[in-house]
């Protein structure tokens, strides 16, 4: 299953690469069309107020800090809309301009340090907002709480590069996603193609024998006749007289097995571009492209000789003499009429039946035995 999927992907590798490239180009287009966003971060330290005189008060306050309830409270205040509005008012920013900036406060894990993060399109304004919000937050907190103090640990500094977009990183992620989409499409394409090929094969194949059906054979002959009139072409109708008495009596599975054996024998004795088709219950049709009458005669003599040998039926070990008769028709110079072509082959086969000969040829309009 995995190896088959891998082969399916290999056969559609162009589709996979195209999907990855399309995703990568789309990503770059979005990245370079996006306004850069900069991030400025100021950090703060929370500690017991120096006004605490007794060691007991200091220990109690440190124990409270360990629970981080104070730290999280200060973080909520520092990242509040109230503090942001105070900083915007102090800087006299236009509300529309201020709305382009996002902010939040986070507590550093297992510490009494919190970070105030401001993000926006202007790196200088992001820094100014972060530091001004920090100062406004410190002033507000000191006006309410006296036990714990807060101060800047590090003020925000100007970021040199935007944190968003990141064309290379985003492009790699999108290309990877496109690659996965391409793989999925390749597998889907193969899963659809295989049933279609199966349906197409069923439409042109005789199920009982595995050979092509009569309709396909006639279309193939018509295509060959449409080629240059100087191109030689031969068709043969091969009737297995030994099947006449048993074809309706044999179980379906046994008959199908026998017909498949005959088809295999025929194909093994012919060239790769020769076509074998089921013509009737007990006969097959053979198309020999680019084959003149004399060469076709030698091929069919060899084929008749092979089919003269008895064939084993089913698992019983019984053998059946097929007694093959063959009617052969070769294309006349410039002939394009398939009906006349088939008529000569059928007449040749009829003659083979009546004369009792195993092979009967009908070459260039002249009957030969």
Buried (B, 14 or more C-beta within 10 A) or exposed (E): EEEEBEEBBEEBEEBBEBBBBBBBBBBBEBBEEEEBBBBBBBBBBBEBBEEBEEEEBBEBBEEBBEEBEBBEBBBEBBBBEEBBBBBBEEBEBEEEBBEBBEBEBBBBEEEBBBBBBBBBBBBEBBBBBBBBBBBBBBEBBBEEBEBBBBEBBEBBEEBEEBEEBEBEEBBEBBBEBBBBBBBEBBBEBBEEEEEEEEEEEEEBBBEBBBBBBBEBBBEBBEEBBEEEEEEBBBBBBBBBBBBEEBBEEBEEEBBBBBBBBBBBBBBEBBEEEBBBBBBEBBBBBBBBBEBBBEBBBEBBEEBBEEBEEEBEBEEEEEEBBBBBBBBBBBBBEEBEEBEEBBEBBBBBBBBBEEEEEBBBBBBBEEEEE
